[in-house]
Each structure stands twice: as structure tokens, then as C-alpha cells.
């Protein structure tokens, strides 16, 4: 995305204002993407409004959509993070393979980790 031409700014700002003011509760990942897009379009003041909503979520991290794009590959992540396919035990006692690979990591001294 490139900054908007000055002639388009008033119309786009009106559209963004209407959309943001009527925005229903939205997933954090969606808010992060919208904030990123508004910043890329040069609409910093509108992006700041979404950033306030992200701050209100009290996350222990700041979502940075697309941050690693072009900087890190999936292979880089796989070398660093020991993903494995876990088996979960159902109420009936049957072991079922997860549909995704998971990594359980913690700071030294942290005890066992488990699903809640």
C-alpha cells in the first residue's frame, strides 16, 4: 500500500471514520491489520484510534502484522522452535493426534505446562 493522493484523502477519511466508529467487537488480529493498513495509507490519526483499541485489550505484547515478512522464513522458525505433534487423551481414554504442531516453551524453572 502507498500513501493516498491528497485529492482522495477527504473521502477516504470519511469512509474510515464511519467504519471505525461503527466497528463491532473485532479480533485483535483484525484490528492490528487495519491499523497497519491505515498507517501505510498515511492515515496516522485514524490508525491511532485503532491503536487505542488495541491498547485497551491489555495484551502482554504488541501485534505487528507482517513484521517478519521478508526477514525470516518458516525454515528459520522451524530451526529455532522445537515443534512436535502432541497426542491428546480423550475422555474415553483414546489418544488422538493434534491437527497442528505445538511447542511448549517456558523460562528456566517453570514447571510442567498443560492445556487448561
Beta strands, then each sheet from edge to edge (+ up, - down):
strand 1: 84-89
strand 2: 95-102
sheet 1: 1+ 2-
end
